[in-house]
Amino acid sequence: MSEYRLKDVATVKTNFEDADFWIKRRGSEHMIGKPTKQFDSEHIGIKVTKTDTIIPEFLYYVFEHLYGRGEFRRLAKGSLKLVHLETSDIKNIKLVDQ
């Protein structure tokens, strides 16, 4: 079993119009990390670069699952009702290859 980080298989950055999908990086604690297929320059874009390792559509559903479990809430920064995610936190999400 190999362990990868997202940055090992994808490019992750903001204002990334050519990404495969995006995740919301700012907003309420309950909305950050929500995957979307809609470009917004403020969202974190994810573009799979190692398509021999992971399929972009599958990764989108992995992020749907992580969002549904509330995983991004623990990465949230900020003390008010509005919080944010840092791109570096997303780049370092662990992926496991079995």
Backbone as JSON, one array per atom type, in Angstrom:
{
  "sequence": "MSEYRLKDVATVKTNFEDADFWIKRRGSEHMIGKPTKQFDSEHIGIKVTKTDTIIPEFLYYVFEHLYGRGEFRRLAKGSLKLVHLETSDIKNIKLVDQ",
  "N": [[0.85, -1.17, 0.0], [0.66, 2.15, -0.94], [1.32, 5.53, -0.01], [0.15, 8.63, -0.92], [0.22, 12.17, -1.31], [-2.12, 14.73, -2.08], [-0.83, 16.68, -3.61], [1.06, 15.2, -4.94], [-0.18, 14.0, -7.07], [-1.73, 15.85, -8.34], [-2.28, 19.22, -9.52], [-2.71, 21.99, -7.47], [-4.3, 24.93, -6.82], [-5.35, 28.38, -6.44], [-7.55, 30.48, -8.42], [-7.67, 29.0, -10.84], [-8.58, 28.25, -13.7], [-8.56, 26.11, -15.51], [-8.87, 23.79, -14.04], [-9.92, 20.48, -12.95], [-11.96, 20.32, -11.1], [-13.29, 22.28, -8.36], [-12.87, 23.44, -4.97], [-14.65, 25.01, -2.37], [-13.15, 27.63, -0.66], [-13.59, 29.64, 1.12], [-15.96, 30.91, 3.47], [-18.87, 29.88, 5.33], [-18.46, 27.67, 8.13], [-19.73, 25.32, 7.5], [-19.82, 25.25, 4.75], [-17.28, 25.39, 3.59], [-14.82, 23.66, 1.7], [-16.59, 22.31, 0.12], [-17.05, 20.53, -2.81], [-17.19, 21.58, -6.24], [-18.28, 22.01, -9.62], [-18.17, 24.38, -10.79], [-16.34, 27.12, -11.88], [-14.64, 29.51, -9.92], [-12.7, 32.21, -9.15], [-11.86, 32.45, -6.54], [-12.07, 29.96, -5.41], [-10.39, 26.83, -4.63], [-8.66, 25.25, -7.06], [-8.41, 22.0, -8.51], [-6.48, 19.92, -10.42], [-5.95, 16.92, -11.87], [-2.87, 15.48, -12.46], [-1.59, 13.1, -12.7], [-2.99, 10.97, -14.26], [-2.78, 8.28, -14.66], [-2.69, 7.27, -12.19], [-4.87, 8.21, -10.69], [-8.27, 8.85, -11.4], [-9.78, 11.81, -12.53], [-12.61, 12.28, -12.13], [-13.24, 10.36, -10.2], [-11.69, 11.32, -8.07], [-13.04, 13.69, -7.58], [-15.39, 12.67, -6.41], [-14.28, 11.53, -4.15], [-13.6, 13.84, -2.76], [-16.19, 14.82, -2.38], [-17.08, 12.93, -0.56], [-15.27, 13.39, 1.6], [-16.02, 15.99, 2.24], [-18.7, 15.56, 3.01], [-18.3, 14.08, 5.32], [-17.35, 16.02, 6.98], [-14.68, 16.67, 7.08], [-13.24, 18.94, 6.27], [-13.85, 20.93, 8.02], [-12.21, 20.66, 10.23], [-9.84, 21.6, 9.25], [-10.3, 24.23, 8.92], [-9.63, 27.7, 9.2], [-9.72, 30.61, 11.19], [-11.77, 32.68, 13.28], [-14.23, 33.77, 13.34], [-17.64, 33.77, 12.08], [-17.12, 33.41, 9.45], [-14.89, 31.42, 7.76], [-11.81, 29.98, 6.47], [-9.94, 27.95, 4.12], [-6.59, 26.87, 3.64], [-4.53, 26.69, 0.78], [-2.24, 25.11, 1.0], [-2.94, 23.26, 2.98], [-4.82, 21.71, 1.63], [-3.27, 20.67, -0.46], [-1.75, 18.86, 0.96], [-3.4, 16.77, 1.72], [-3.86, 13.4, 2.48], [-3.71, 10.59, 0.35], [-4.44, 7.22, -0.37], [-3.09, 4.44, -2.0], [-4.13, 1.33, -2.91]],
  "CA": [[0.0, 0.0, 0.0], [1.43, 3.37, -1.05], [0.64, 6.73, 0.45], [0.41, 9.83, -1.7], [-0.48, 13.38, -0.93], [-2.77, 15.26, -3.25], [0.14, 17.42, -4.43], [1.83, 14.22, -5.72], [-0.95, 13.53, -8.22], [-2.55, 16.92, -8.89], [-1.93, 20.62, -9.3], [-3.7, 22.57, -6.57], [-4.06, 26.36, -6.67], [-6.5, 29.25, -6.63], [-7.66, 31.15, -9.72], [-7.21, 27.94, -11.74], [-9.73, 28.05, -14.57], [-8.47, 24.82, -16.22], [-8.92, 22.68, -13.09], [-10.97, 19.47, -13.15], [-13.02, 20.74, -10.19], [-12.85, 23.27, -7.37], [-13.5, 23.36, -3.66], [-14.86, 26.33, -1.77], [-12.15, 27.84, 0.38], [-14.05, 30.67, 2.06], [-17.39, 30.91, 3.76], [-19.25, 29.36, 6.64], [-17.83, 26.41, 8.52], [-20.44, 24.2, 6.88], [-19.72, 25.29, 3.29], [-15.92, 25.27, 3.07], [-14.44, 22.31, 1.28], [-17.62, 21.72, -0.75], [-16.6, 20.44, -4.21], [-18.08, 22.15, -7.24], [-17.81, 21.98, -11.02], [-18.26, 25.77, -11.24], [-15.13, 27.92, -11.63], [-14.65, 30.79, -9.22], [-11.28, 32.5, -8.91], [-11.59, 32.34, -5.11], [-12.05, 28.55, -5.03], [-9.16, 26.09, -4.85], [-8.8, 24.35, -8.21], [-7.65, 20.74, -8.47], [-6.32, 19.32, -11.75], [-5.18, 15.68, -11.76], [-1.76, 15.42, -13.41], [-1.21, 11.68, -12.8], [-4.23, 10.25, -14.58], [-2.52, 6.84, -14.58], [-2.8, 6.94, -10.77], [-6.22, 8.51, -10.2], [-9.18, 9.43, -12.39], [-10.31, 13.07, -11.98], [-13.99, 12.16, -11.66], [-13.19, 9.62, -8.95], [-11.17, 12.23, -7.04], [-14.15, 14.6, -7.24], [-16.28, 11.97, -5.47], [-13.53, 11.41, -2.88], [-13.78, 15.12, -2.07], [-17.59, 14.86, -1.93], [-17.12, 12.1, 0.65], [-14.56, 14.11, 2.67], [-16.88, 17.12, 2.62], [-19.85, 15.01, 3.71], [-17.86, 13.65, 6.66], [-16.95, 17.2, 7.76], [-13.22, 16.69, 7.21], [-12.65, 20.25, 6.02], [-14.09, 21.78, 9.19], [-11.04, 20.62, 11.13], [-8.76, 22.36, 8.61], [-10.73, 25.62, 8.82], [-8.91, 28.72, 9.95], [-10.55, 31.79, 11.43], [-12.49, 32.58, 14.54], [-15.56, 34.33, 13.18], [-18.54, 32.89, 11.35], [-16.51, 33.15, 8.15], [-13.61, 30.73, 7.9], [-11.18, 29.71, 5.18], [-8.98, 26.86, 3.99], [-5.36, 27.25, 2.96], [-4.17, 25.8, -0.32], [-1.23, 24.16, 1.47], [-3.63, 22.17, 3.68], [-5.45, 20.85, 0.63], [-2.19, 19.97, -1.16], [-1.19, 17.82, 1.81], [-4.36, 15.72, 2.04], [-3.31, 12.08, 2.19], [-4.43, 9.63, -0.48], [-3.85, 5.9, -0.23], [-3.21, 3.57, -3.16], [-4.1, -0.05, -2.43]],
  "C": [[0.9, 1.24, 0.0], [0.62, 4.54, -0.53], [1.1, 7.9, -0.39], [-0.25, 11.0, -0.99], [-1.08, 13.93, -2.21], [-1.79, 15.96, -4.18], [1.02, 16.48, -5.27], [1.12, 13.8, -7.0], [-1.77, 14.63, -8.9], [-1.9, 18.28, -8.67], [-3.06, 21.24, -8.51], [-3.37, 24.05, -6.4], [-5.36, 27.13, -6.86], [-6.43, 29.9, -8.01], [-7.18, 30.22, -10.84], [-8.38, 27.51, -12.64], [-9.73, 26.68, -15.27], [-8.51, 23.6, -15.29], [-10.03, 21.7, -13.46], [-12.19, 19.78, -12.3], [-12.42, 21.68, -9.16], [-13.51, 22.96, -6.04], [-13.57, 24.77, -3.08], [-13.86, 26.52, -0.63], [-12.53, 28.91, 1.39], [-15.54, 30.55, 2.27], [-17.68, 30.4, 5.15], [-18.54, 28.03, 6.89], [-18.46, 25.21, 7.83], [-20.33, 24.17, 5.36], [-18.29, 25.11, 2.76], [-15.59, 23.82, 2.77], [-15.45, 21.66, 0.34], [-17.1, 21.71, -2.19], [-17.66, 21.02, -5.15], [-17.45, 22.01, -8.62], [-17.83, 23.38, -11.62], [-17.0, 26.53, -10.87], [-15.47, 29.19, -10.88], [-13.2, 31.04, -8.85], [-10.9, 32.38, -7.45], [-11.52, 30.89, -4.63], [-10.67, 27.95, -5.28], [-9.41, 25.09, -5.98], [-7.91, 23.14, -8.07], [-7.66, 20.14, -9.87], [-5.42, 18.1, -11.6], [-4.12, 15.68, -12.86], [-1.3, 13.98, -13.62], [-2.47, 10.85, -13.05], [-4.03, 8.74, -14.64], [-2.65, 6.35, -13.13], [-4.22, 7.13, -10.24], [-7.02, 9.2, -11.3], [-9.79, 10.7, -11.79], [-11.73, 12.96, -11.43], [-14.07, 11.38, -10.35], [-12.72, 10.52, -7.81], [-12.23, 13.23, -6.62], [-15.06, 13.94, -6.19], [-15.59, 11.68, -4.14], [-13.71, 12.7, -2.09], [-15.22, 15.32, -1.61], [-17.72, 14.09, -0.62], [-16.45, 12.82, 1.83], [-15.4, 15.28, 3.17], [-18.06, 16.62, 3.45], [-19.52, 14.55, 5.13], [-17.42, 14.81, 7.53], [-15.45, 17.33, 7.93], [-12.62, 18.08, 7.06], [-12.86, 21.21, 7.19], [-12.89, 21.79, 10.13], [-9.85, 21.37, 10.55], [-9.07, 23.86, 8.56], [-9.92, 26.53, 9.73], [-9.83, 29.92, 10.09], [-11.37, 31.59, 12.68], [-13.89, 33.17, 14.46], [-16.46, 33.33, 12.47], [-18.0, 32.56, 9.97], [-15.13, 32.56, 8.36], [-13.03, 30.49, 6.52], [-10.27, 28.49, 5.28], [-7.75, 27.41, 3.31], [-5.03, 26.21, 1.91], [-3.18, 24.74, 0.14], [-1.87, 23.0, 2.24], [-4.26, 21.19, 2.71], [-4.38, 20.04, -0.12], [-1.69, 18.77, -0.36], [-2.19, 16.76, 2.27], [-3.78, 14.38, 1.59], [-4.27, 11.24, 1.36], [-3.71, 8.3, -0.35], [-4.13, 5.08, -1.48], [-3.09, 2.13, -2.66], [-3.8, -1.0, -3.54]]
}
